[in-house]
Amino acid sequence: MQKEHASYGEITESKAGQGALLLNILSKYSEAFSSMVEGKNEELSTSELSGGARIHYIFQNIFVKSLEEVDPCEDLTDDDIRTAIQNATGPKSALFVPEVPFEVLIRRQIARLLDPSLQCARFIYDELIKMSHQCMVNDMQRFPFLRKRMDEVIGNFLREGLEPSETMIGHIIEMEVHATPLRLYLLVFLHYSNLYLQ
């Protein structure tokens, strides 16, 4: 009985004492969240990746794998490329392959990177939510309303951060679509320039 009573802590009646207690709980939460991101959490899991290690795994494994699964030549046949090149040269033969057909084809393919990028952002968001639930310190057990309210506030904060992140990802992909990257253009050019010459 005394252990249970001790777990509830001291009763603070004064506003200053309550404010200090609240500040202490919020500081402990903040420290627990930071340590989880940095991998310095005292309750380190050995059964699964969590925290910063999980976020790193999402970027380095899941996101990279989903990008590698995007076939840059999907829905592009040799005939499509040959036709685009011939349409760009018009009625005359060209010594060099014009860049316009490659820009059109590349723009279409770059836009396909949007879905894996948004999926990565959602995975990171889910991991951050999971981390926020795991960081609820023991002192919060005494204050179920505070715990519930922190869940709401942190969830809203992370949700509000997800929307601009997704918008920014969309803008980055859109910029790449409209500013055809030279290196991608060169790769496609080298790969398919032989088609035109055949």
N, C-alpha and C positions, 0 to 999 in steps of 0.2 A: 504494500500500500504506500509506503514511504517512497519507493522508487518511482511509482506512478505520479505521486504528488511532486517529486523533484523534477520529473520530466516536463511538468507544466511550467516550471520556472517561478520566479518571484512575481507577485502581483504588484503592478505599478499603478498607482492611483493618479499621480501627477501627470500633467500634460507633457512636461519636460521629460519625464521618465518614459512615457509612452512614445514620444518622438525619438528618443535615443534608442529604444528597443526596435522601433520600426526601421530606423537608419541602419542599425546593426544587422537586422535581417536582410535588408536590401543589399548591404555591402557583402554579406556572406553569399547571397545569391549571385551577385556580380562576379565575385571571386571564383565561385564554383563553375560558372559558365565559361569564364576565361580559361580556367585550368582545364576544362573539358576540351575546349578548342585547341589548346596548346599541348594536350596529351599529358598533363601533369595532374590528372584527377587521381585522388587517393583510392577511389573505388574503380580501378582500371579493369575493364572486362577482358577476359581471356578467351571468351567464346565467340565474340563477334567484333567487328570494327565499329567504333563509335566516335562521336565528336569530330575533331579535326582530322583524324585518320580516315574516317568515313567520307568526309567532304573531299579529302585528297583522292581517295579511291574513286569517288564519283567523277571527279575531273579527269584523272589519269587513266581510268579503266573503262568505266561505263560510257562516258562522253566520247572518249577517243574511239572506242569500239563502235559506237553508234555513227560517228562520222566516217569511219572506215567502211561501214556497211552501205553508205550512200554511194551507189555506183555512178560515177560521173558520166558514164556513157549510156545510162538507162534511158530508154525512149529516144535514143539517137542511133539511127542506122547509118551505115556508110553511104547509102543512097541519099539520106537526108542531108548529110554533110556535103556530098558531091553536088546535089541540087542547089543548096544554099550558096556554094562557091560559084557555080555556073550562073545563078541568078545575079550575083554581085558583079560579075564581069560583064554582064549584058551581052550584046551581039559580037563583041570582039574577044579575042583570046588575050589572056594576060600572062605576062612573063612571071609575075609574082602573084601569089595568092592574096587576094584582098582580105583586109582584117574585118570588114563589116560582118560577114557571115559568122565568123568565130565569136565576135562580140555578142551577136544575137543568141547564138547557141550557148555560150558560156553564161550569159545572164540568166537564162532559163534554168541552168543547172545549179548555179550558186543559190538561187532562191530555195532550192531543196534542202539547204543546210538549216533553214529556220526551225523546222520541227525538232530535230535532235538538240538544238541549242535551247529551245524553250523547255524541252523535257529535262535537260540538265538543270535549268533554273528551278524547276518544280521539285526535282530530287533534293537539291540543296535546301530549299524551303522546308521540305518535309523533315530533313535531318535536323535543321535548326529548331523546328517545333519539338521534335523528339528530345533534343538536348535540353530545351527549356523545361520540359516536364521532368527530366532526370535531375535537374539542378535544384529542384525545390528542396531547400534545406530543412533539417529536422525541426527547427523552430517554427516552421510554417504549420506543423501539425497542430500547434496550439491555436492557430488562427485560420480556421477553414474558409472564412469569408475573404481574408487577405489572400490566401492561396488561390481561391477561385478568381478573385479580381486580378491577380497577377497573371494567371493563365489567359484571361481575356485581353488584358493590356498588351502582353507580349505577343499573343497570337495576332492581335490587330496590328501591332507594330511591324511584325514580320510580313503579314499580308499586304500592308501598305507599301512595304519595300519590294515585294514581288512584282506588283503591277508596273512600277517604273523600270524595274530590271527587265521585264519582258518587253516593254516598249523600247528600251535601249537596245536590246538584242535585235528586235525587229528593225530598228534604225541602222544598226551596224550592217546587217545583212542587206538592207536596202541600199546603203552606201556602196557596198561591194558590188551589188548588181549594177548600179549606175556608173561605177568607176571600175570597169573591167580590169582586174589585176593583170599586170604584165606577165608575171611568172606563169599564171594559169594559161594565159593566152599563148605563151611560147610553148608550153607543154602540149597543148592541144594542136597548135600549129605544126610542131615537129612530128607529132603522131599521125596527123591526117594529111599532111602536105603531099605525101606519096599518092593518096587517093586521086588527087586532082591531076597529077602527072601521068597516071596510068591510062 
